[in-house]
Amino acid sequence: MTEDFELLRKLKLEGQEIVFSQEKKRMILLSELWDSSKTKIMEELSQKYGIESREKFQEFKEKYNLTDY
């Protein structure tokens, strides 16, 4: 998780907002709405950590403190 955490932390420091998409059943960056360059990374991370529901995303977000940067 260390590399994944560093990537997510870097994205947050760049001002990216990480949220859960009910439609896509995975975590997304809000910027994916207009820029799909990081879509594959977010798909892979969501699959790797089993994030397919808002509850799983909330647990993941709290465990790795993705809100406070």
Phi and psi in degrees as a GROMACS rama.xvg file:
@    title "Ramachandran Plot"
@    xaxis  label "Phi"
@    yaxis  label "Psi"
@TYPE xy
-55.2453  -48.3749  THR-2
-64.794  -41.6228  GLU-3
-63.9875  -43.1639  ASP-4
-61.8367  -43.5944  PHE-5
-61.6123  -39.6674  GLU-6
-63.7772  -47.9709  LEU-7
-63.5008  -40.012  LEU-8
-62.7424  -42.8232  ARG-9
-61.1971  -43.8981  LYS-10
-60.4198  -42.8157  LEU-11
-63.9295  -41.6201  LYS-12
-64.3098  -28.9451  LEU-13
-77.6496  -4.04498  GLU-14
96.4185  8.01646  GLY-15
-72.388  142.851  GLN-16
-106.689  121.754  GLU-17
-99.0335  122.056  ILE-18
-135.79  171.178  VAL-19
-99.8209  133.368  PHE-20
-102.233  114.708  SER-21
-63.8047  -36.4772  GLN-22
-64.8446  -43.6674  GLU-23
-92.8905  -8.97996  LYS-24
56.3546  44.6626  LYS-25
-162.776  169.173  ARG-26
-80.9655  145.178  MET-27
-135.507  164.717  ILE-28
-94.6307  138.582  LEU-29
-57.7782  -30.6783  LEU-30
-65.8254  -15.4528  SER-31
-63.4768  -18.2678  GLU-32
-62.9553  -27.36  LEU-33
-127.358  -8.68123  TRP-34
-140.32  108.12  ASP-35
-90.5442  13.5865  SER-36
-64.5732  -24.0396  SER-37
-110.72  10.6127  LYS-38
-59.9353  -46.549  THR-39
-60.4404  -41.5887  LYS-40
-61.2273  -45.7653  ILE-41
-68.221  -35.2809  MET-42
-62.8558  -45.298  GLU-43
-64.3857  -44.3889  GLU-44
-63.9351  -41.7093  LEU-45
-62.1235  -42.7114  SER-46
-68.083  -44.9313  GLN-47
-57.9332  -39.787  LYS-48
-102.04  10.4581  TYR-49
65.3061  34.5786  GLY-50
-90.5313  93.7715  ILE-51
-125.281  5.34464  GLU-52
-142.861  159.906  SER-53
-61.0434  -35.8471  ARG-54
-64.8165  -45.2638  GLU-55
-62.5997  -39.8998  LYS-56
-63.6891  -43.5398  PHE-57
-62.0913  -43.0186  GLN-58
-61.2897  -46.2847  GLU-59
-61.8202  -46.0298  PHE-60
-61.415  -42.8171  LYS-61
-70.7194  -40.8928  GLU-62
-61.9061  -40.5922  LYS-63
-104.601  10.0429  TYR-64
50.697  57.6739  ASN-65
-82.9129  6.47042  LEU-66
-105.886  -21.1789  THR-67
-110.691  86.1172  ASP-68
